[in-house]
Each structure stands twice: as structure tokens, then as C-alpha cells.
Amino acid sequence: MLEALTLTIGYAEEPVLREVSLSVERGRFVGVVGPNGSGKTTLVRALSRVLPPLDGRVLLDGIDIYQMRADAVARRLAVVSQDNAVYFEFPVREVVLMGRAPYLSRFGIERPRDYEIAGECMELTHTTMLADRPITALSGGERQRCMIARALAQRPDVLLLDEPTAHLDINHQIEILDLTRSLTAERGLATVVVMHDLNLASQYCDHMVMLARGRVFASGTPAEVVTEERIRAAYGTDVQVRRHPATGRPYVTLLSRLPIPAPATRKTKVHLICGAGTGVQLMRRLRELGFALSVGVVNVADSDQVEAEAMDLQRVEEAPFSPISDEAHQRNSDLARSADVVVVTGMPFGRGNLRNLQAAGRALGTGRQVLLIDDPPIPGRDFTDGEAIALQAQLVNAGAELCGDEAGVVARLERMR
């Protein structure tokens, strides 16, 4: 559908990208990634007939787009650019109708069919309820959906998106990417999307092109492109790349360049029982305060496990989404009994991790101090038909201390040497 053949692209005869080639077929979602200044937007401009290449060709179904009439290209190829600022208070319906311009004569007016197509595109992008509102009054996510509706009104075969999720919160990022990914599949579009977020690109794209230092640095599936070695070479930073436990696709964890916190300076040893991301901030805070710290049981790829590994803490690990095994339970219990204080975070409890409470009970039975964070209160995070509630109550009756939140735990621990 869309091909770039050994493009050299630049400004004032000064190349920014050299010998870039890519091919996008119908129904494919292709991501372009790379560091700032690597030429991602420049590539989109060349692909959209805005910036003629210094060398090479851009083909649309085998025809050079720079040899085609502008309106003919606009009927086949639509662009949603980074800067979608609209400074006039056009109603959303009028903005979407602008997508029908390639089908009108110079002084032509919209026909009933144009309004019908614009309405269909607003339905697809869930913007129908915004039709009479001025575009200037919309949120970033709403405006982006309207611009996608305008692009779809062109009835394109190719959709080019230049950082469509820039400046949007994570909810709107997912909304926009879900929308464009599903439209690509349903309408058989050939879609190219420029993205900064490697994790989003990895989860949504069929194919990825990584630009760096003026060329295609890597090209292939997300698993082939999103690797620690390639990211280090292209971006100049160290990361951890793991497989997402739900999708199997790679995801990137950033590693701080700051020095690892100083080793333990306090005599009190703390064992942190956590999960589902509830222990990350507490790990950092306790390490900053100089406590010797161990962690368990954490599932591999959970954010608690990633943080514990990054801090090189002693820990007990379990496979992703797996219940706590006998071996992991025993190791967790041993670490808890070897600590002075055991802290249990306000994690959700299911059948698979009830043993975390049991490990705390074993430590309590050998005289260890146990602090239970009850934020949020356990009835809202017990998915075991009351077993977790009963176990926590037993711990409290046996002498465990119930703390309201993490701040209460930190305040309690700060008084210890």
C-alpha cells in the first residue's frame, strides 16, 4: 500500500535521514520510534507529500505520490499531525467536514453524502455528542478524536499519525490507540504512527521502525526492536526489557542514573511482604532511611519485583501470575523470621497469595514484630470470601500492630535504631 524506497530527506539540501526504506500493508499498524531529533516527524512529512525527499521515492500502490495531484493523494492518505491547535471556534461537525475537502470542487459545497460520511466518522470516534461544541472548548483527548474523525472523513487507505498521544494522560492515550488500532483492522488501513513511548509502541504495533543517527537503526517486530542493546545504542541509556506477563510483548523499565542508595546504617532488619505494586514507594523510603531490607513473595515482572531487583534487595520471587509455591512460602517465612520487623502492605489478597499473611503469622509466632498496613481497609481487597479478613484479625489478636497507612509504618520504624 505505502512504500518508502531509500529516502534521503532533509532541509535546504542538508540530509536529516538517509536511505530510509519501509513498507506498510493494509491492516498493519507500524510504529516509528527513536530519540528526540532522530527525524520521526521529518519522515512523516516526506510520506505525506509535504517535504519532497532529496533522493528516493514514496509510492502509494506503486505510484510516486510526488507525481500525483494533491487532491488525489488526499483521497487516499490522511494525516493527524502533532499540532492540532485550532484557533477559531468552529463547531466539531464543521471541523470533521473539512476532511471532505478533497472531494469538493474549488467552490463546491458539501452534499448530503458528505454530511452522512462525517456523521459516520463521528460515530466511529465517539464524537457525535460533541458535534455542536466549538473545537476550542474540548479537552486534549476529545480534540484528538475529532482530528482522527476528520482524517477518516477523507476515506483514506493510509493513515499517518504523528505522536497522537502527546500531552494526553494515560487513559486518553489508551483510548486513542485502541481506537486507531481497531480502525486499522476493521477498515484495512495502512497505518503509520510516530510514538515516543516504547512500551505503548511495543504493545500496539505489528511492526516497528527505530530511527537513530540519521538512519533506520532497527526494523522488525517489537520483540526484535525493543531490546536492551538496541535501546542503549540508540538512546544512550540503560534499561531493563522484560516480557509483559499478559501479552508476551517486551516492555521497558527505566533505570535511574542516580547512585544506588547507601548501604544499611541501622541495625533493625525489615522484611517487606508486598505485591501488586504496593511496596515500591515503601522500599525506596526504607532504603533511604538506612534499613536492611528483604522482600517477598513478589511475582516476576510485577513492579514490586522489578524495583527490588533494581535495588539489588534479597527477595523471594514467584513466576508471573502464579500462586505462591511451597518452596517460595518456606523461603518467605525464613526471611520473615530472620528479620526484626515484618511489614505487610495493603495489597489485594486472592487464593494465590494468602500465604503471605501466613508467613507473617509464622514470624509473629517466633517473637518478631509485625506491622500491617490497612490502607485501603482489608474488606475492599479481600477476594477470598473472607479468609484474608479472618487471617488479618488472627494476626492482630496475636499481637500484630495495625497501621493506617505507609506514613504510619515509616513513622513507627523511624524510632528504631
C-alpha positions as CSV (number, residue, x, y, z in Angstrom):
1,M,0.0,0.0,0.0
2,L,2.6,2.6,1.1
3,E,6.3,2.2,0.4
4,A,9.3,4.4,1.1
5,L,12.3,3.5,-1.1
6,T,15.8,4.5,0.1
7,L,14.6,8.0,1.1
8,T,17.1,10.7,1.9
9,I,15.2,13.6,3.5
10,G,16.4,17.0,4.7
11,Y,16.1,20.7,4.7
12,A,18.0,23.2,2.5
13,E,19.8,20.2,0.9
14,E,21.1,19.1,4.4
15,P,20.1,15.5,5.0
16,V,18.4,14.6,8.2
17,L,17.6,11.0,7.3
18,R,19.5,8.8,4.8
19,E,18.4,5.7,2.8
20,V,15.2,5.1,4.8
21,S,13.0,2.3,3.5
22,L,9.8,0.9,4.9
23,S,6.6,-0.8,3.6
24,V,3.2,-0.7,5.1
25,E,0.4,-3.1,4.0
26,R,-3.3,-2.9,4.6
27,G,-4.4,-3.8,8.1
28,R,-0.9,-3.2,9.5
29,F,-0.1,-0.9,12.4
30,V,3.5,0.3,12.0
31,G,5.2,2.4,14.7
32,V,8.1,4.8,14.2
33,V,10.2,5.4,17.3
34,G,13.5,7.0,18.1
35,P,15.2,9.6,20.3
36,N,14.3,13.3,20.0
37,G,15.7,14.8,16.8
38,S,16.1,11.4,15.1
39,G,13.8,12.5,12.2
40,K,10.5,10.9,13.0
41,T,8.4,13.9,12.1
42,T,10.6,14.6,9.1
43,L,9.8,11.1,7.8
44,V,6.0,11.7,8.2
45,R,6.3,14.9,6.2
46,A,8.0,13.1,3.4
47,L,5.5,10.3,3.4
48,S,2.6,12.8,3.3
49,R,3.8,14.7,0.3
50,V,4.8,17.8,2.4
51,L,8.6,17.5,2.2
52,P,9.9,16.2,-1.1
53,P,12.8,13.8,-0.5
54,L,16.3,14.7,-1.6
55,D,16.6,11.2,-3.0
56,G,14.4,8.1,-3.2
57,R,10.7,7.7,-3.8
58,V,7.4,7.4,-1.8
59,L,4.9,5.0,-3.6
60,L,1.2,4.7,-3.0
61,D,0.1,1.5,-4.7
62,G,3.2,1.7,-6.8
63,I,2.7,5.3,-7.9
64,D,5.1,8.1,-6.8
65,I,3.0,10.4,-4.7
66,Y,5.0,13.4,-5.8
67,Q,3.8,12.7,-9.3
68,M,0.2,12.6,-8.2
69,R,-2.2,15.6,-7.8
70,A,-2.6,16.8,-4.2
71,D,-6.3,16.1,-4.1
72,A,-5.7,12.6,-5.4
73,V,-3.3,11.9,-2.6
74,A,-5.6,13.4,0.0
75,R,-8.3,11.0,-1.0
76,R,-6.0,8.1,-0.3
77,L,-3.8,9.3,2.5
78,A,-4.7,11.3,5.7
79,V,-2.5,12.8,8.4
80,V,-3.1,13.6,12.0
81,S,-0.2,15.9,13.0
82,Q,1.4,16.8,16.3
83,D,0.0,20.3,16.4
84,N,-3.8,20.1,16.2
85,A,-4.4,23.6,17.6
86,V,-7.5,25.2,16.1
87,Y,-7.8,28.9,16.9
88,F,-11.3,29.6,15.5
89,E,-14.4,28.4,17.3
90,F,-15.6,26.0,14.6
91,P,-18.2,23.5,15.7
92,V,-16.8,20.0,15.7
93,R,-19.1,19.0,12.9
94,E,-17.6,21.6,10.6
95,V,-14.0,20.5,11.6
96,V,-14.8,16.9,10.6
97,L,-16.5,18.1,7.4
98,M,-13.1,19.7,6.4
99,G,-12.0,16.1,5.7
100,R,-14.3,16.0,2.7
101,A,-12.5,18.9,1.0
102,P,-10.5,16.7,-1.4
103,Y,-13.9,15.5,-2.9
104,L,-15.3,19.1,-3.5
105,S,-14.7,21.3,-6.4
106,R,-13.0,24.7,-5.9
107,F,-16.2,26.5,-5.0
108,G,-18.3,23.5,-4.2
109,I,-20.3,23.0,-1.1
110,E,-20.9,19.9,1.0
111,R,-23.5,17.5,-0.3
112,P,-25.8,15.3,1.8
113,R,-23.4,12.4,1.3
114,D,-20.6,14.4,2.8
115,Y,-22.6,15.1,5.9
116,E,-23.5,11.4,6.1
117,I,-19.8,10.4,5.9
118,A,-18.9,13.0,8.5
119,G,-21.6,11.6,10.8
120,E,-20.3,8.1,10.4
121,C,-16.8,9.1,11.2
122,M,-18.0,10.9,14.4
123,E,-19.9,7.8,15.4
124,L,-16.7,5.7,14.9
125,T,-14.7,8.1,17.0
126,H,-17.4,8.7,19.7
127,T,-17.6,12.4,18.9
128,T,-21.2,12.6,17.9
129,M,-22.2,14.2,21.2
130,L,-19.6,16.9,20.6
131,A,-20.9,17.9,17.1
132,D,-22.2,21.3,18.1
133,R,-19.5,22.2,20.6
134,P,-16.7,24.6,19.5
135,I,-13.4,22.7,18.9
136,T,-11.6,25.2,21.1
137,A,-13.7,24.1,24.1
138,L,-12.7,20.5,24.0
139,S,-10.1,18.6,26.1
140,G,-7.0,17.2,24.5
141,G,-8.4,13.7,24.2
142,E,-11.7,15.0,22.7
143,R,-9.8,17.2,20.2
144,Q,-7.6,14.3,19.1
145,R,-10.6,12.1,18.5
146,C,-12.1,14.9,16.4
147,M,-9.0,15.2,14.3
148,I,-9.0,11.5,13.7
149,A,-12.6,11.8,12.6
150,R,-11.6,14.5,10.2
151,A,-8.9,12.3,8.8
152,L,-11.3,9.3,8.4
153,A,-13.7,11.6,6.6
154,Q,-11.2,11.7,3.8
155,R,-11.9,7.9,3.4
156,P,-8.2,7.2,3.3
157,D,-6.4,3.9,2.6
158,V,-3.3,5.2,4.5
159,L,-3.4,6.9,7.9
160,L,-0.3,8.8,9.2
161,L,-0.3,9.8,12.9
162,D,2.5,12.0,14.3
163,E,2.6,11.4,18.1
164,P,-1.2,11.2,18.5
165,T,-0.9,10.6,22.3
166,A,1.4,13.5,23.0
167,H,0.3,15.6,26.0
168,L,-2.5,13.1,26.9
169,D,-2.9,11.3,30.2
170,I,-2.7,7.5,30.2
171,N,-6.4,7.0,29.9
172,H,-6.7,9.1,26.8
173,Q,-3.5,7.5,25.4
174,I,-5.1,4.1,25.6
175,E,-8.4,5.4,24.2
176,I,-6.7,6.9,21.1
177,L,-4.5,3.9,20.5
178,D,-7.4,1.4,21.0
179,L,-9.4,3.5,18.5
180,T,-6.8,3.8,15.8
181,R,-5.7,0.1,16.2
182,S,-9.2,-1.2,15.8
183,L,-10.0,1.1,12.9
184,T,-6.8,-0.1,11.2
185,A,-8.0,-3.7,11.5
186,E,-11.7,-3.1,10.7
187,R,-11.1,-0.7,7.7
188,G,-8.0,-2.4,6.4
189,L,-6.0,0.8,6.7
190,A,-2.2,1.0,6.4
191,T,-1.3,3.0,9.5
192,V,2.0,4.6,10.4
193,V,2.2,6.1,13.9
194,V,5.1,8.1,15.4
195,M,5.4,7.4,19.1
196,H,7.8,8.4,21.9
197,D,6.6,5.8,24.5
198,L,8.4,2.5,23.7
199,N,6.0,0.5,25.9
200,L,2.9,1.7,24.1
201,A,4.5,1.2,20.7
202,S,5.5,-2.4,21.7
203,Q,2.0,-3.3,22.9
204,Y,0.1,-1.9,19.9
205,C,2.4,-2.1,16.8
206,D,2.7,-5.0,14.4
207,H,6.0,-3.7,13.2
208,M,8.4,-1.1,14.5
209,V,11.0,1.1,12.8
210,M,13.6,2.7,15.1
211,L,15.4,5.8,13.8
212,A,18.7,7.0,15.2
213,R,21.6,9.0,14.0
214,G,20.0,9.8,10.7
215,R,19.1,6.2,9.6
216,V,16.9,3.2,10.2
217,F,18.6,1.8,13.3
218,A,16.3,-1.2,13.7
219,S,13.3,-2.6,12.0
220,G,11.1,-5.6,12.8
221,T,8.6,-7.0,15.3
222,P,8.5,-5.3,18.7
223,A,10.5,-8.3,20.1
224,E,13.2,-7.6,17.5
225,V,13.4,-3.9,18.0
226,V,12.7,-3.3,21.7
227,T,15.9,-4.9,23.2
228,E,18.2,-3.6,25.9
229,E,21.1,-3.5,23.5
230,R,19.3,-1.5,20.8
231,I,17.8,1.0,23.2
232,R,21.2,1.5,24.8
233,A,22.8,2.1,21.5
234,A,20.1,4.3,20.1
235,Y,19.0,6.3,23.2
236,G,22.3,6.2,25.2
237,T,20.6,4.9,28.3
238,D,20.4,1.7,30.3
239,V,17.0,0.0,30.6
240,Q,15.6,-3.4,31.6
241,V,13.5,-5.2,29.0
242,R,11.2,-7.9,30.0
243,R,8.2,-9.8,28.6
244,H,4.8,-8.4,29.6
245,P,3.1,-11.2,31.6
246,A,-0.2,-10.7,29.9
247,T,0.8,-10.0,26.2
248,G,4.2,-11.6,26.0
249,R,5.5,-8.5,24.3
250,P,8.6,-6.6,25.5
251,Y,8.2,-3.8,28.0
252,V,10.8,-1.3,29.2
253,T,11.7,-0.4,32.7
254,L,13.9,2.7,33.1
255,L,16.9,2.5,35.3
256,S,17.9,5.6,37.3
257,R,21.4,7.0,36.7
258,L,21.5,8.1,40.3
259,P,23.7,6.1,42.6
260,I,22.1,3.2,44.5
261,P,21.2,4.3,48.0
262,A,23.8,3.9,50.7
263,P,24.0,0.5,52.4
264,A,22.1,-0.2,55.5
265,T,23.1,2.0,58.5
266,R,20.5,0.8,61.0
267,K,20.6,-2.4,63.0
268,T,16.9,-3.1,62.5
269,K,16.3,-5.5,59.7
270,V,12.9,-5.2,57.9
271,H,11.2,-7.8,55.8
272,L,8.6,-6.3,53.4
273,I,5.7,-8.6,52.3
274,C,4.1,-6.9,49.3
275,G,2.6,-7.3,45.8
276,A,0.7,-5.6,43.0
277,G,2.9,-2.5,43.2
278,T,2.1,-1.7,46.8
279,G,5.7,-2.0,48.0
280,V,7.6,0.2,45.5
281,Q,7.5,3.5,47.4
282,L,8.0,1.9,50.8
283,M,11.1,0.0,49.5
284,R,12.6,3.3,48.4
285,R,11.7,5.1,51.6
286,L,13.0,2.4,53.9
287,R,16.2,2.1,51.9
288,E,16.7,5.9,52.2
289,L,16.3,5.6,55.9
290,G,19.1,3.1,56.1
291,F,17.2,-0.1,56.9
292,A,18.5,-3.6,55.9
293,L,15.6,-4.8,53.7
294,S,14.4,-8.0,52.2
295,V,11.2,-8.6,50.1
296,G,8.8,-11.4,49.3
297,V,6.9,-13.1,47.8
298,V,6.8,-11.0,44.6
299,N,5.8,-12.2,41.1
300,V,8.3,-11.8,38.3
301,A,7.5,-8.7,36.2
302,D,5.4,-7.2,38.9
303,S,6.5,-3.6,39.7
304,D,7.5,-4.6,43.2
305,Q,9.8,-7.4,41.8
306,V,11.3,-5.0,39.3
307,E,12.0,-2.4,42.0
308,A,13.5,-5.0,44.3
309,E,15.7,-6.3,41.6
310,A,16.8,-2.8,40.6
311,M,17.8,-2.1,44.2
312,D,19.5,-5.5,44.5
313,L,17.5,-6.5,47.5
314,Q,17.3,-10.0,48.9
315,R,13.9,-11.3,47.7
316,V,11.7,-14.3,47.1
317,E,10.3,-14.5,43.6
318,E,7.5,-16.4,42.0
319,A,6.5,-16.8,38.3
320,P,4.1,-14.2,36.8
321,F,0.5,-14.7,37.9
322,S,1.4,-17.9,39.8
323,P,0.3,-18.8,43.3
324,I,2.9,-19.0,46.0
325,S,4.6,-22.4,45.9
326,D,5.6,-24.4,48.9
327,E,9.3,-23.5,48.2
328,A,8.6,-19.8,47.9
329,H,6.4,-19.8,51.0
330,Q,9.2,-21.5,53.0
331,R,11.8,-19.0,51.9
332,N,9.5,-16.1,52.6
333,S,8.8,-17.5,56.1
334,D,12.5,-17.9,56.7
335,L,13.3,-14.3,55.7
336,A,10.4,-13.0,57.8
337,R,11.7,-14.9,60.9
338,S,15.3,-13.7,60.3
339,A,14.1,-10.0,60.3
340,D,13.4,-7.8,63.3
341,V,10.2,-6.3,61.9
342,V,7.8,-7.7,59.2
343,V,5.7,-5.2,57.3
344,V,2.7,-6.3,55.3
345,T,1.5,-3.8,52.7
346,G,-2.2,-3.1,51.8
347,M,-2.1,-5.5,48.8
348,P,-5.1,-7.2,47.4
349,F,-5.5,-10.9,48.6
350,G,-6.6,-13.8,46.5
351,R,-6.2,-17.5,46.9
352,G,-2.8,-17.4,45.3
353,N,-1.1,-15.1,47.9
354,L,-2.9,-15.8,51.2
355,R,0.4,-17.5,52.2
356,N,1.9,-14.0,52.6
357,L,-0.3,-13.5,55.6
358,Q,0.6,-16.9,56.9
359,A,4.3,-16.1,56.6
360,A,3.7,-13.0,58.7
361,G,1.9,-15.2,61.2
362,R,4.9,-17.6,61.4
363,A,7.2,-14.6,62.1
364,L,4.8,-13.3,64.8
365,G,4.9,-16.7,66.5
366,T,8.6,-16.5,66.9
367,G,8.5,-13.1,68.5
368,R,9.0,-10.8,65.5
369,Q,7.2,-7.5,65.4
370,V,4.5,-7.4,62.6
371,L,3.1,-4.2,61.2
372,L,0.0,-4.5,59.0
373,I,-0.9,-1.6,56.6
374,D,-4.6,-1.5,56.4
375,D,-4.9,1.1,53.6
376,P,-7.3,0.5,52.0
377,P,-9.2,-1.5,54.7
378,I,-9.0,-5.2,54.0
379,P,-12.7,-5.8,53.2
380,G,-12.2,-3.9,50.0
381,R,-9.2,-6.0,48.9
382,D,-10.2,-9.5,50.1
383,F,-11.1,-11.7,47.2
384,T,-11.1,-14.9,49.2
385,D,-14.6,-14.9,50.6
386,G,-13.4,-13.6,54.0
387,E,-10.3,-15.8,54.5
388,A,-7.9,-12.8,54.3
389,I,-10.0,-10.8,56.7
390,A,-10.0,-13.7,59.2
391,L,-6.3,-14.2,58.9
392,Q,-5.6,-10.5,59.5
393,A,-7.9,-10.5,62.5
394,Q,-6.0,-13.5,63.9
395,L,-2.7,-11.6,63.4
396,V,-4.0,-8.6,65.3
397,N,-5.3,-10.8,68.1
398,A,-1.9,-12.4,68.4
399,G,-0.1,-9.0,68.7
400,A,0.4,-7.6,65.2
401,E,0.1,-3.9,65.0
402,L,-2.5,-2.4,62.6
403,C,-1.2,0.7,60.9
404,G,-3.4,3.1,59.0
405,D,-1.1,3.8,56.1
406,E,2.5,3.7,54.9
407,A,3.3,7.0,56.6
408,G,2.3,5.4,59.9
409,V,4.6,2.5,59.3
410,V,7.5,4.8,58.4
411,A,6.9,6.9,61.5
412,R,6.9,3.7,63.6
413,L,10.1,2.4,62.1
414,E,12.0,5.8,62.2
415,R,12.0,5.5,66.0
416,M,14.1,2.3,65.7
417,R,17.8,2.1,65.5
